[in-house]
Amino acid sequence: NAQWGAGRVAVYDPQGQFIEAFAFPAQNTSCPAFGGADLSTLYVTSARQGIDAPDDAQGATYAIKTSYTGQREHRVIL
């Protein structure tokens, strides 16, 4: 869960209990997604919206290795 204004992505278990959080230098994190060969790399974008001071950390994309594994996107054939 990307937490806008908190500069982090929080991890919750299937029952909704907080497990841990990954901090990022950008204040407004958004759009977390897993990728990489084993789907354990967490990619997170950030926004500049609402940030008064210019900062290279804002409006960037970040990638960090985690101990978690994401799910592949489901393929839809139309």
C-alpha positions as CSV (number, residue, x, y, z in Angstrom):
1,N,0.0,0.0,0.0
2,A,1.6,3.2,-1.2
3,Q,0.9,5.8,1.5
4,W,0.6,9.3,0.0
5,G,2.3,11.9,2.0
6,A,4.2,9.4,4.2
7,G,7.0,8.5,1.9
8,R,6.6,4.8,2.3
9,V,4.9,1.6,1.0
10,A,3.3,-0.5,3.8
11,V,3.0,-4.3,3.7
12,Y,-0.1,-6.0,5.1
13,D,-0.9,-9.7,5.5
14,P,-4.1,-11.2,3.9
15,Q,-6.0,-10.5,7.2
16,G,-5.1,-6.8,7.0
17,Q,-2.4,-6.8,9.8
18,F,0.5,-4.5,9.2
19,I,3.8,-6.4,8.6
20,E,6.4,-3.7,7.7
21,A,7.0,-0.6,5.7
22,F,9.6,0.4,3.1
23,A,10.7,4.0,3.3
24,F,11.5,6.1,0.2
25,P,13.1,9.6,0.0
26,A,10.0,10.9,-1.9
27,Q,7.1,12.2,0.1
28,N,4.3,11.1,-2.2
29,T,4.7,7.4,-3.1
30,S,2.3,5.8,-5.6
31,C,1.7,2.8,-7.8
32,P,3.7,0.0,-6.2
33,A,4.3,-3.1,-8.4
34,F,6.5,-6.2,-8.2
35,G,8.8,-7.1,-11.1
36,G,12.1,-8.6,-12.0
37,A,13.0,-12.2,-12.9
38,D,11.6,-13.6,-9.6
39,L,9.0,-10.8,-8.9
40,S,10.7,-9.8,-5.7
41,T,11.8,-6.3,-6.8
42,L,9.4,-3.6,-5.6
43,Y,9.0,-0.7,-8.0
44,V,7.4,2.5,-6.7
45,T,6.7,5.8,-8.4
46,S,6.5,9.1,-6.7
47,A,4.8,12.4,-7.5
48,R,5.8,16.1,-7.3
49,Q,2.2,17.2,-6.6
50,G,1.9,19.2,-3.4
51,I,5.7,19.6,-3.0
52,D,6.8,23.2,-2.7
53,A,10.5,22.8,-2.7
54,P,12.3,21.4,-5.8
55,D,13.8,18.0,-4.9
56,D,15.3,15.4,-7.2
57,A,13.7,12.6,-5.0
58,Q,10.2,13.8,-6.0
59,G,8.8,12.6,-9.3
60,A,11.1,9.6,-9.5
61,T,10.8,5.8,-9.9
62,Y,12.4,3.6,-7.3
63,A,13.3,-0.1,-7.3
64,I,14.3,-2.1,-4.2
65,K,14.8,-5.9,-3.6
66,T,12.4,-7.4,-1.0
67,S,11.9,-10.7,0.7
68,Y,8.4,-10.8,-0.8
69,T,7.2,-12.3,-4.1
70,G,4.6,-10.5,-6.2
71,Q,2.1,-12.1,-8.6
72,R,2.2,-12.1,-12.3
73,E,-0.4,-10.1,-14.1
74,H,-3.3,-12.2,-15.4
75,R,-3.3,-12.5,-19.2
76,V,-6.6,-11.6,-20.9
77,I,-7.2,-12.8,-24.4
78,L,-9.9,-10.8,-26.2
